[in-house]
């Protein structure tokens, strides 16, 4: 793994942690809205 890959991996981990924290704070209706939005954009496949 080169230095550039390591920087990208660290940035990705930071973004995932930030998103996880934000999602934990959402109410059920907000989570459902996010879920359906992500499905409609193809980010989640059921």
Buried (B, 14 or more C-beta within 10 A) or exposed (E): EEEEEEEEEEEEEEEEEEEEEEEEEEEEEEEEEBEEEEEEEEEEEE
